[in-house]
């Protein structure tokens, strides 16, 4: 939010602008008003207020608008100013232009023109903030926004504002998403070279003439959003898979890395790119089934799990989401699936492992709204890593039952909580980096914030603020383990805009300061 100050010696102008302009919708705060320049300076200095936008009349007693603008500009060169006047005087306009005013509006004020001028001023202020960031900070900002968008963690209005401002859109007929991750043995090298790999990808795509966006997700995998039908400078269509293969060869030759690439679905509407991203993630899940494949295409890997390959084509080999928190039904379904597998005469070990992977993925899909740090996902990764080496049908069944036990526990806990608390918890897990409170959530879910706080305490056995702070601190710990971000950047990434506030809660939750914790890693 940016601060606005209005200065005019006509009271009805002050009152009219204060009441008619919807300041919050423009991301502005009306910080104050004054009837002349001297009063304005005194109030601003007394309260030590940072002014971003000045709306001022020119002809005023004691200090005119241009004199006030010169003083404030000397203190804040990025100050934006809108001049108001009852006279179309060229000399005033010329002086104002020299001082860098945004617009010179004649009274009576044209409301739509004023609103558009304010919108333009806000955009320039935001752009100046971006320009002050170094390359790494800009990338972190874009990564955060793009990842929140493709995972459904940012509202449509917020996304539109940020994507338009940061130019995070592709104007092409069709697009797809590609996730690039390292092979297991290359994970450490890949992470250490992440910045270099990102630059290589950007250079490679720019030279190919392909429209793209790229960012890193929370797992430090490189994500590309590409023109699915990229046309070269010579009007020849590129084959997407060939292009990705060439980039993989480049990584192999220069960094000795063997990346795994997962390609999502092709979408014809940019707003559907999150669907392509989710499908790329799904394609990545099939890595275990295709250990020698370095390019996993969503359309191909999902089509390959048809009747000829998968025991799950039989309706008896599918799991169904339990309707009650009782896990007995789920475990019975698992036993039924394996009984069905054992009666298929033509089933091979490869087909059996394939079927087990699909069962595990199926259960994981039920929990897609869980945060990725949830314990059930550790079980998921442990189980998936053991499927390829489990020697017997019985051991494979035990792995599926282990996953089923974790899933049943999560489903049981969900059933025990009231719908509103489940929604609040899901919101906190998705949007922990945003600014919210019991009051704002109470308004969203149409419940009094005091009652919501009491209900939250009763069902989670901790206060709302303690839960949110602990969740944010756990996210901060993950970033400390997996990134080299500065502490203040991590604080902002998890929702603390006041670094001192972050330090206080980190020490309260963990017992040591952030710097000490990092030394222990």
C-alpha positions as CSV (number, residue, x, y, z in Angstrom):
1,X,0.0,0.0,0.0
2,X,1.2,3.5,-0.8
3,X,0.5,6.7,1.1
4,X,-1.3,9.6,-0.4
5,X,-1.5,13.2,0.9
6,X,-3.9,15.8,-0.4
7,X,-3.3,19.6,-0.2
8,X,-5.9,22.1,-1.3
9,X,-7.2,25.3,0.2
10,X,-10.8,24.5,-0.8
11,X,-12.4,22.3,1.9
12,X,-15.0,20.8,-0.5
13,X,-12.1,19.5,-2.7
14,X,-10.5,17.8,0.3
15,X,-13.8,16.3,1.5
16,X,-14.8,15.3,-2.0
17,X,-11.6,13.5,-2.9
18,X,-11.4,11.8,0.5
19,X,-14.9,10.3,0.2
20,X,-15.3,9.7,-3.6
21,X,-12.1,7.9,-4.3
22,X,-12.0,4.2,-3.4
23,X,-8.5,4.3,-2.0
24,X,-8.1,0.7,-0.9
25,X,-9.2,-0.7,-4.3
26,X,-6.3,1.3,-5.8
27,X,-3.9,-0.1,-3.2
28,X,-3.6,3.3,-1.6
29,X,-3.9,4.8,1.9
30,X,-5.1,8.4,2.4
31,X,-2.5,9.3,5.0
32,X,-3.5,12.9,5.5
33,X,-4.8,16.3,4.2
34,X,-3.9,19.9,4.6
35,X,-5.1,23.3,3.4
36,X,-1.7,24.7,2.5
37,X,1.9,23.6,2.0
38,X,3.2,24.7,5.3
39,X,0.6,22.8,7.3
40,X,1.2,19.7,5.1
41,X,5.0,19.8,5.8
42,X,4.5,20.3,9.6
43,X,2.1,17.3,9.8
44,X,4.3,15.1,7.7
45,X,7.4,15.9,9.7
46,X,5.6,15.7,13.1
47,X,4.3,12.2,12.3
48,X,7.3,11.1,10.2
49,X,5.1,9.9,7.4
50,X,6.5,8.6,4.1
51,X,4.5,10.1,1.2
52,X,4.4,8.3,-2.1
53,X,1.8,10.3,-4.0
54,X,1.0,14.0,-3.5
55,X,-2.2,15.5,-4.9
56,X,-1.9,19.3,-4.6
57,X,-3.4,22.6,-5.7
58,X,-1.0,25.1,-7.1
59,X,-2.4,28.5,-5.9
60,X,-2.4,28.3,-2.1
61,X,-1.5,30.7,0.7
62,X,1.9,30.6,2.5
63,X,3.4,27.9,0.2
64,X,2.1,27.0,-3.2
65,X,1.9,23.5,-4.6
66,X,5.1,23.7,-6.7
67,X,7.2,24.9,-3.7
68,X,5.8,22.0,-1.6
69,X,6.5,19.6,-4.4
70,X,10.2,20.7,-4.6
71,X,10.7,20.2,-0.8
72,X,9.1,16.8,-0.8
73,X,10.9,15.7,-4.0
74,X,14.2,16.6,-2.4
75,X,13.4,14.1,0.4
76,X,11.9,11.4,-1.8
77,X,12.9,11.6,-5.4
78,X,10.5,8.9,-6.3
79,X,7.5,10.9,-5.1
80,X,4.6,11.0,-7.6
81,X,2.6,14.2,-7.9
82,X,-0.7,15.2,-9.4
83,X,-1.3,18.9,-9.8
84,X,-4.8,20.5,-9.4
85,X,-5.6,23.9,-10.7
86,X,-8.5,26.1,-11.7
87,X,-6.3,27.8,-14.3
88,X,-4.7,26.4,-17.5
89,X,-1.5,28.3,-17.0
90,X,1.4,27.3,-19.3
91,X,4.1,28.5,-16.9
92,X,2.8,26.3,-14.1
93,X,2.4,23.4,-16.4
94,X,6.0,23.8,-17.6
95,X,7.4,24.0,-14.1
96,X,5.4,21.0,-13.1
97,X,6.7,19.0,-16.0
98,X,10.2,19.9,-15.0
99,X,9.6,18.5,-11.6
100,X,8.2,15.3,-13.0
101,X,4.5,15.5,-12.3
102,X,2.1,12.7,-13.3
103,X,-0.7,14.9,-14.5
104,X,-2.0,18.5,-14.5
105,X,-5.8,18.3,-13.8
106,X,-8.1,21.3,-14.3
107,X,-10.9,21.9,-11.8
108,X,-13.6,20.7,-11.8
109,X,-11.8,17.5,-11.6
110,X,-12.6,14.7,-14.1
111,X,-13.0,11.7,-11.7
112,X,-12.1,9.0,-14.3
113,X,-8.9,10.9,-15.3
114,X,-7.9,11.2,-11.7
115,X,-8.5,7.5,-11.1
116,X,-6.5,6.5,-14.1
117,X,-3.6,8.8,-13.1
118,X,-3.5,7.3,-9.7
119,X,-3.5,3.8,-11.2
120,X,-0.5,4.8,-13.4
121,X,1.3,6.3,-10.5
122,X,0.9,3.2,-8.4
123,X,2.2,1.1,-11.3
124,X,5.3,3.3,-11.6
125,X,5.9,3.1,-7.8
126,X,5.7,-0.7,-7.9
127,X,7.9,-0.8,-11.0
128,X,10.5,1.3,-9.2
129,X,10.5,-1.2,-6.3
130,X,11.1,-4.0,-8.8
131,X,13.9,-2.0,-10.5
132,X,15.6,-1.6,-7.1
133,X,15.8,-5.4,-6.6
134,X,18.8,-7.2,-7.8
135,X,18.4,-10.1,-10.3
136,X,18.2,-12.8,-7.6
137,X,15.5,-10.9,-5.7
138,X,13.5,-10.4,-8.9
139,X,13.7,-14.1,-9.7
140,X,12.6,-14.9,-6.1
141,X,9.6,-12.6,-6.4
142,X,8.6,-14.1,-9.8
143,X,9.2,-17.6,-8.6
144,X,7.0,-17.1,-5.6
145,X,4.1,-15.6,-7.6
146,X,4.2,-18.2,-10.4
147,X,4.4,-21.1,-8.0
148,X,1.5,-19.8,-5.9
149,X,-0.5,-19.4,-9.1
150,X,0.1,-22.9,-10.6
151,X,-0.6,-24.5,-7.2
152,X,-3.8,-22.5,-6.6
153,X,-2.4,-20.5,-3.7
154,X,-3.1,-17.0,-4.9
155,X,-6.5,-15.4,-5.6
156,X,-7.6,-14.5,-9.2
157,X,-7.5,-10.8,-8.4
158,X,-4.1,-10.9,-6.8
159,X,-2.8,-13.0,-9.7
160,X,-4.1,-10.6,-12.3
161,X,-2.5,-7.6,-10.7
162,X,0.8,-9.3,-10.2
163,X,1.0,-11.1,-13.6
164,X,0.1,-7.9,-15.5
165,X,2.6,-5.9,-13.5
166,X,5.5,-8.4,-13.8
167,X,4.5,-9.5,-17.4
168,X,4.0,-13.1,-16.4
169,X,1.9,-14.2,-19.3
170,X,2.3,-15.8,-22.7
171,X,0.4,-14.6,-25.7
172,X,0.5,-17.8,-27.7
173,X,-2.2,-20.1,-29.1
174,X,-1.2,-23.1,-27.0
175,X,1.3,-23.8,-24.2
176,X,2.6,-26.6,-22.0
177,X,4.5,-27.0,-18.8
178,X,7.8,-28.8,-18.3
179,X,9.3,-29.8,-15.0
180,X,13.1,-30.5,-15.0
181,X,14.5,-32.4,-12.1
182,X,17.8,-34.2,-11.6
183,X,18.4,-37.9,-11.5
184,X,18.8,-39.1,-7.9
185,X,22.6,-39.3,-8.1
186,X,22.8,-35.7,-9.5
187,X,20.5,-34.0,-6.9
188,X,23.3,-32.3,-5.0
189,X,25.1,-31.0,-8.1
190,X,21.8,-29.9,-9.6
191,X,20.9,-27.8,-6.5
192,X,24.4,-26.3,-6.4
193,X,24.2,-25.3,-10.1
194,X,20.5,-24.3,-10.0
195,X,21.2,-20.6,-10.9
196,X,23.5,-21.6,-13.8
197,X,21.0,-24.1,-15.1
198,X,18.3,-21.5,-15.0
199,X,20.5,-19.1,-17.1
200,X,21.3,-21.8,-19.5
201,X,17.6,-22.6,-20.0
202,X,16.7,-19.0,-20.6
203,X,19.6,-18.5,-23.1
204,X,18.7,-21.8,-24.9
205,X,15.0,-20.8,-25.2
206,X,15.8,-17.2,-26.3
207,X,18.1,-18.4,-29.0
208,X,15.5,-20.9,-30.2
209,X,12.9,-18.1,-30.5
210,X,10.5,-19.8,-28.2
211,X,8.2,-17.8,-26.0
212,X,8.6,-19.0,-22.4
213,X,8.3,-18.3,-18.6
214,X,10.5,-20.1,-16.1
215,X,10.6,-20.5,-12.4
216,X,11.8,-22.8,-9.6
217,X,9.2,-24.6,-7.5
218,X,9.4,-25.4,-3.8
219,X,11.3,-28.6,-4.6
220,X,14.0,-26.6,-6.5
221,X,13.0,-28.1,-9.8
222,X,13.1,-25.9,-12.8
223,X,9.7,-25.3,-14.3
224,X,9.2,-24.0,-17.9
225,X,6.0,-22.7,-19.4
226,X,6.5,-23.0,-23.1
227,X,4.8,-22.2,-26.4
228,X,3.7,-25.7,-27.4
229,X,3.9,-25.0,-31.1
230,X,7.0,-22.9,-31.1
231,X,7.9,-21.4,-34.5
232,X,11.5,-20.5,-35.2
233,X,12.7,-17.3,-36.8
234,X,12.6,-19.1,-40.2
235,X,8.9,-20.1,-39.8
236,X,9.8,-23.7,-39.1
237,X,8.0,-25.5,-36.3
238,X,10.2,-26.9,-33.6
239,X,9.4,-30.4,-32.2
240,X,9.1,-29.8,-28.5
241,X,10.5,-33.2,-27.5
242,X,13.5,-32.7,-29.8
243,X,14.1,-29.2,-28.2
244,X,14.0,-30.6,-24.7
245,X,16.3,-33.5,-25.8
246,X,18.8,-30.9,-27.1
247,X,18.7,-29.0,-23.8
248,X,19.2,-32.3,-21.9
249,X,22.3,-33.0,-24.1
250,X,23.6,-29.5,-23.3
251,X,23.3,-30.1,-19.6
252,X,25.1,-33.4,-20.0
253,X,27.9,-31.9,-22.0
254,X,28.5,-28.9,-19.9
255,X,27.6,-30.0,-16.3
256,X,27.5,-33.8,-16.7
257,X,23.9,-33.9,-15.5
258,X,21.2,-36.3,-16.7
259,X,17.9,-34.4,-16.1
260,X,14.5,-36.0,-16.0
261,X,11.8,-33.9,-17.8
262,X,8.1,-34.2,-17.2
263,X,5.8,-32.6,-19.8
264,X,2.3,-31.6,-18.9
265,X,-0.8,-31.4,-21.0
266,X,-1.1,-28.8,-23.9
267,X,-3.6,-26.0,-23.0
268,X,-5.1,-23.4,-25.3
269,X,-5.9,-20.9,-22.6
270,X,-3.2,-19.3,-20.4
271,X,-5.5,-19.5,-17.4
272,X,-5.4,-23.3,-17.7
273,X,-1.6,-23.5,-17.3
274,X,-2.0,-24.7,-13.7
275,X,-3.8,-27.7,-15.1
276,X,-0.8,-28.4,-17.3
277,X,1.5,-28.0,-14.3
278,X,-0.5,-30.5,-12.2
279,X,-0.4,-32.9,-15.1
280,X,3.4,-32.5,-15.4
281,X,3.6,-33.4,-11.7
282,X,1.5,-36.5,-12.4
283,X,3.8,-37.5,-15.2
284,X,6.7,-37.2,-12.9
285,X,5.0,-39.7,-10.5
286,X,5.5,-42.4,-13.3
287,X,9.3,-42.1,-13.1
288,X,9.4,-45.3,-11.2
289,X,7.5,-47.2,-13.9
290,X,9.8,-45.9,-16.6
291,X,13.3,-45.8,-15.0
292,X,15.1,-45.5,-18.3
293,X,12.9,-42.7,-19.7
294,X,14.3,-39.2,-19.3
295,X,11.3,-37.5,-20.9
296,X,8.0,-38.4,-19.3
297,X,5.1,-37.0,-21.4
298,X,1.7,-36.8,-19.6
299,X,-0.3,-37.9,-22.6
300,X,2.0,-40.9,-23.3
301,X,2.6,-42.2,-19.7
302,X,-1.1,-42.0,-18.8
303,X,-2.1,-43.6,-22.1
304,X,0.3,-46.4,-21.5
305,X,-1.5,-47.5,-18.4
306,X,-4.4,-49.1,-20.3
307,X,-5.8,-52.6,-20.2
308,X,-2.7,-54.2,-21.9
309,X,-0.4,-52.9,-19.2
310,X,-2.2,-52.4,-15.9
311,X,-4.1,-54.7,-13.6
312,X,-6.1,-51.6,-12.5
313,X,-8.1,-51.7,-15.7
314,X,-10.2,-54.2,-13.9
315,X,-12.8,-52.4,-11.7
316,X,-11.9,-54.8,-8.9
317,X,-8.4,-53.5,-8.9
318,X,-9.3,-49.9,-8.1
319,X,-9.5,-48.2,-4.7
320,X,-12.5,-46.0,-3.8
321,X,-12.3,-43.1,-1.3
322,X,-13.8,-44.3,2.0
323,X,-16.9,-42.5,3.1
324,X,-16.2,-42.9,6.8
325,X,-13.1,-42.3,8.9
326,X,-12.9,-46.0,9.7
327,X,-9.8,-47.3,8.0
328,X,-11.0,-50.9,8.0
329,X,-12.8,-50.4,4.7
330,X,-9.7,-49.0,3.0
331,X,-7.5,-51.9,4.2
332,X,-10.2,-54.4,3.0
333,X,-10.1,-52.7,-0.4
334,X,-6.3,-53.1,-0.5
335,X,-6.6,-56.8,0.3
336,X,-9.3,-57.2,-2.4
337,X,-7.1,-55.5,-5.0
338,X,-4.2,-57.9,-4.2
339,X,-6.5,-60.9,-4.3
340,X,-7.6,-59.7,-7.8
341,X,-3.9,-59.4,-8.9
342,X,-3.1,-62.9,-7.7
343,X,-5.8,-64.4,-9.9
344,X,-4.6,-62.7,-13.1
345,X,-2.7,-65.5,-14.8
346,X,-0.8,-63.3,-17.3
347,X,0.3,-60.7,-14.8
348,X,4.1,-60.1,-14.8
349,X,6.3,-58.6,-12.0
350,X,6.6,-55.4,-14.0
351,X,2.8,-55.2,-14.4
352,X,2.3,-55.9,-10.7
353,X,4.7,-53.1,-9.6
354,X,3.0,-50.8,-12.1
355,X,-0.4,-51.6,-10.5
356,X,1.0,-51.0,-7.0
357,X,2.5,-47.6,-8.1
358,X,-1.0,-46.6,-9.4
359,X,-2.6,-47.6,-6.1
360,X,-0.1,-45.4,-4.1
361,X,-0.6,-42.5,-6.5
362,X,-4.4,-42.9,-6.3
363,X,-4.2,-42.6,-2.5
364,X,-1.9,-39.6,-2.7
365,X,-4.4,-37.8,-5.0
366,X,-7.0,-38.0,-2.2
367,X,-4.7,-35.8,-0.2
368,X,-3.6,-33.2,-2.8
369,X,-4.9,-30.5,-0.5
370,X,-2.5,-31.4,2.2
371,X,0.7,-29.4,2.5
372,X,3.7,-31.0,1.0
373,X,5.5,-31.1,4.4
374,X,2.7,-33.2,5.9
375,X,4.1,-36.5,7.4
376,X,2.0,-38.6,5.0
377,X,4.1,-37.4,2.1
378,X,7.3,-38.7,3.8
379,X,5.6,-42.1,4.0
380,X,4.6,-41.7,0.3
381,X,8.2,-41.1,-0.7
382,X,9.5,-44.0,1.5
383,X,7.0,-46.4,0.0
384,X,7.6,-45.4,-3.6
385,X,11.4,-45.8,-3.1
386,X,10.9,-49.4,-1.9
387,X,8.5,-50.7,-4.6
388,X,11.2,-51.4,-7.2
389,X,13.1,-53.7,-4.7
390,X,10.3,-55.4,-2.8
391,X,10.8,-59.1,-3.8
392,X,7.4,-60.6,-3.0
393,X,3.7,-59.9,-3.5
394,X,3.2,-59.9,0.3
395,X,5.9,-57.2,0.8
396,X,4.3,-55.1,-1.9
397,X,1.0,-55.4,-0.1
398,X,2.6,-54.3,3.2
399,X,3.9,-51.2,1.5
400,X,0.4,-50.3,0.2
401,X,-1.1,-51.0,3.7
402,X,1.5,-48.7,5.2
403,X,0.4,-45.9,2.9
404,X,-3.2,-46.7,3.6
405,X,-2.7,-46.4,7.3
406,X,-1.3,-42.9,7.0
407,X,-4.1,-41.9,4.6
408,X,-6.8,-43.3,6.9
409,X,-5.3,-41.3,9.8
410,X,-5.5,-38.0,7.8
411,X,-9.0,-38.8,6.6
412,X,-10.1,-39.6,10.2
413,X,-8.7,-36.3,11.5
414,X,-10.5,-34.4,8.8
415,X,-13.8,-36.1,9.7
416,X,-13.4,-35.1,13.4
417,X,-13.0,-31.4,12.6
418,X,-15.9,-29.1,11.8
419,X,-16.1,-28.0,8.2
420,X,-15.2,-24.4,9.0
421,X,-12.0,-25.4,10.8
422,X,-11.1,-27.7,8.0
423,X,-11.4,-24.8,5.6
424,X,-9.4,-22.5,7.8
425,X,-6.6,-25.1,8.1
426,X,-6.6,-25.7,4.3
427,X,-6.4,-21.9,3.8
428,X,-3.5,-21.5,6.2
429,X,-1.6,-24.4,4.5
430,X,-2.1,-22.8,1.1
431,X,-1.8,-19.1,1.9
432,X,0.5,-18.9,5.0
433,X,2.7,-16.3,3.2
434,X,-0.3,-13.9,3.0
435,X,-1.5,-11.4,5.5
436,X,-4.6,-12.7,7.3
437,X,-6.2,-12.8,10.7
438,X,-9.2,-14.3,12.6
439,X,-11.1,-11.2,11.7
440,X,-10.5,-11.5,7.9
441,X,-11.1,-15.3,7.9
442,X,-14.3,-14.7,10.0
443,X,-15.6,-12.4,7.4
444,X,-14.7,-14.9,4.6
445,X,-16.5,-17.8,6.4
446,X,-19.3,-15.7,7.9
447,X,-18.5,-16.5,11.5
448,X,-17.6,-14.2,14.4
449,X,-13.8,-14.0,14.8
450,X,-14.0,-14.5,18.6
451,X,-16.1,-17.7,18.2
452,X,-13.8,-18.8,15.3
453,X,-10.8,-18.5,17.6
454,X,-12.5,-20.5,20.4
455,X,-13.5,-23.2,18.0
456,X,-10.0,-23.4,16.5
457,X,-8.5,-23.7,20.0
458,X,-11.0,-26.4,20.9
459,X,-10.4,-28.6,17.8
460,X,-6.6,-28.1,17.4
461,X,-5.6,-27.7,21.1
462,X,-3.7,-24.5,20.3
463,X,-4.5,-20.9,19.5
464,X,-4.9,-19.7,16.0
465,X,-1.8,-17.4,16.2
466,X,0.4,-20.1,17.7
467,X,-0.7,-22.5,14.9
468,X,0.0,-20.0,12.1
469,X,3.4,-19.0,13.6
470,X,4.5,-22.6,14.1
471,X,3.5,-23.4,10.5
472,X,5.3,-20.4,9.1
473,X,8.4,-21.2,11.1
474,X,8.5,-24.8,9.9
475,X,8.3,-23.4,6.3
476,X,11.2,-21.1,7.2
477,X,13.2,-24.0,8.5
478,X,12.7,-25.8,5.2
479,X,14.0,-22.8,3.3
480,X,17.0,-22.6,5.5
481,X,17.8,-26.2,4.8
482,X,17.3,-26.0,1.1
483,X,18.3,-22.5,0.0
484,X,21.0,-19.8,0.6
485,X,18.4,-17.0,1.0
486,X,19.1,-14.3,3.6
487,X,17.1,-14.5,6.8
488,X,15.1,-11.3,6.0
489,X,14.2,-12.8,2.6
490,X,13.1,-16.0,4.2
491,X,11.0,-14.1,6.7
492,X,9.1,-12.3,3.9
493,X,8.7,-15.5,1.9
494,X,6.8,-17.1,4.8
495,X,4.7,-14.1,5.7
496,X,6.7,-12.0,8.1
497,X,7.3,-8.5,6.8
498,X,8.8,-7.4,10.1
499,X,12.1,-9.3,10.5
500,X,12.2,-8.6,14.2
501,X,8.8,-10.2,14.5
502,X,10.2,-13.2,12.7
503,X,13.2,-13.5,15.0
504,X,11.0,-13.4,18.0
505,X,8.7,-16.2,16.9
506,X,11.5,-18.3,15.5
507,X,13.3,-18.3,18.8
508,X,10.0,-19.0,20.6
509,X,9.2,-22.0,18.5
510,X,12.7,-23.5,17.9
511,X,14.5,-22.3,21.0
512,X,17.4,-20.7,19.2
513,X,17.8,-17.7,16.8
514,X,17.7,-18.3,13.1
515,X,21.5,-17.7,12.7
516,X,22.2,-20.3,15.4
517,X,19.8,-22.8,13.8
518,X,21.6,-22.4,10.4
519,X,24.9,-23.2,12.0
520,X,23.5,-26.5,13.3
521,X,22.5,-27.6,9.8
